Amino acid sequence: WVKQTFGDCLIVNCVNGNGNLLRDSDTQVGYSLSWHEGKICVILSDGYPQNKTIVYSKNTPSDNMWHHIAFTWSYYLEQKQQGEVAIYIDGRYQDCIVEGKSNALIIQGRSKMTGIFTGELNNLKTNLKIGQRINNENNTYRDFEIAEVRLWNVART
C-alpha cells in the first residue's frame, strides 16, 4: 500500500550491490518497483541489456489516497518459459508502455500491453530496500508513505 503526494520514490528495490536500475548501467541484476515521473514503473534485469524489461503504467493515481500497487512476473523455471510482467493498481490490470520485449493482450475487448522478461534472477543475493530515494541528490523532494510490502513466489492479483 502506497500513498504518494509528490515526487519519485523506489517502492521496493532489490539489485545486486548498491545499484539502482533506473539510473545505473544495464549490467545491474535485480528488480524494482517505483513511482517514477508520475508513473508506476517496474524494471527487471538479469545483467544482459537485451533482456532488460521496463514497464510503465499508462495511468497512475494522483489523488493523495492509499493505493494497492503490485506487479507480477510469471517465470516458469522448470520449463524455461518467458515471463509476463504486469502492473496492478487497486487490483486492476494496467495498460502499460513497455521498453523491451512485450506482448499485446485482449482484455474486455481492449488491447493492453504487458512486458515480457526472459532473463533469470536466480542468483540475486542482496537485501530488499523499501522506500529508497531514486537518485543520490540530497535535495530530492518526495512525499510518500508505504504501509505494507509483501513478496510472494506465486502471482496474486
ZIRA-V606039 format. One record per residue. N is the residue number from 1. RES is the residue in three letters. PHI is phi in whole degrees, 0 to 359 (999 if undefined). OMEGA is omega as a letter, one per 30 degrees, with the letter a starting at -180 (* if undefined). Layout:
n->(N;N)
res->(RES;RES)
phi->(PHI;PHI)
omega->(OMEGA;OMEGA)
This chain:
n->(1;2;3;4;5;6;7;8;9;10;11;12;13;14;15;16;17;18;19;20;21;22;23;24;25;26;27;28;29;30;31;32;33;34;35;36;37;38;39;40;41;42;43;44;45;46;47;48;49;50;51;52;53;54;55;56;57;58;59;60;61;62;63;64;65;66;67;68;69;70;71;72;73;74;75;76;77;78;79;80;81;82;83;84;85;86;87;88;89;90;91;92;93;94;95;96;97;98;99;100;101;102;103;104;105;106;107;108;109;110;111;112;113;114;115;116;117;118;119;120;121;122;123;124;125;126;127;128;129;130;131;132;133;134;135;136;137;138;139;140;141;142;143;144;145;146;147;148;149;150;151;152;153;154;155;156;157)
res->(TRP;VAL;LYS;GLN;THR;PHE;GLY;ASP;CYS;LEU;ILE;VAL;ASN;CYS;VAL;ASN;GLY;ASN;GLY;ASN;LEU;LEU;ARG;ASP;SER;ASP;THR;GLN;VAL;GLY;TYR;SER;LEU;SER;TRP;HIS;GLU;GLY;LYS;ILE;CYS;VAL;ILE;LEU;SER;ASP;GLY;TYR;PRO;GLN;ASN;LYS;THR;ILE;VAL;TYR;SER;LYS;ASN;THR;PRO;SER;ASP;ASN;MET;TRP;HIS;HIS;ILE;ALA;PHE;THR;TRP;SER;TYR;TYR;LEU;GLU;GLN;LYS;GLN;GLN;GLY;GLU;VAL;ALA;ILE;TYR;ILE;ASP;GLY;ARG;TYR;GLN;ASP;CYS;ILE;VAL;GLU;GLY;LYS;SER;ASN;ALA;LEU;ILE;ILE;GLN;GLY;ARG;SER;LYS;MET;THR;GLY;ILE;PHE;THR;GLY;GLU;LEU;ASN;ASN;LEU;LYS;THR;ASN;LEU;LYS;ILE;GLY;GLN;ARG;ILE;ASN;ASN;GLU;ASN;ASN;THR;TYR;ARG;ASP;PHE;GLU;ILE;ALA;GLU;VAL;ARG;LEU;TRP;ASN;VAL;ALA;ARG;THR)
phi->(999;227;234;246;254;201;99;253;201;281;288;225;215;227;227;304;76;259;286;217;295;284;242;263;293;287;267;289;244;153;216;210;234;218;256;228;51;78;230;277;231;239;232;234;214;256;95;251;307;291;258;293;236;239;236;247;287;284;239;221;295;223;248;59;244;287;223;274;250;215;222;237;221;255;253;254;303;299;266;52;268;296;248;276;250;228;249;235;237;53;81;255;298;255;290;231;256;239;253;119;289;215;215;260;242;256;234;50;77;239;277;229;267;225;278;235;243;259;280;236;239;296;261;283;233;206;281;279;253;240;73;278;293;288;239;268;290;291;269;289;264;210;222;229;228;237;263;201;229;228;240;232;262;225;285;233;230)
omega->(a;l;a;l;a;l;a;l;l;l;l;a;l;a;l;a;l;a;l;a;l;a;a;a;l;a;l;l;l;l;l;l;a;l;a;l;l;a;l;a;l;l;l;a;l;l;l;a;a;l;a;a;l;a;l;l;l;a;l;l;l;a;l;l;l;l;l;a;a;l;l;l;a;l;a;a;a;a;a;a;l;a;l;l;a;l;l;l;a;l;a;l;a;l;a;l;a;l;a;a;a;l;l;l;l;l;a;l;a;l;l;a;l;l;l;l;a;a;l;l;a;a;a;a;a;l;l;l;a;l;a;l;a;l;a;a;a;a;l;l;l;l;a;l;l;a;a;l;l;l;l;l;l;l;l;l;*)
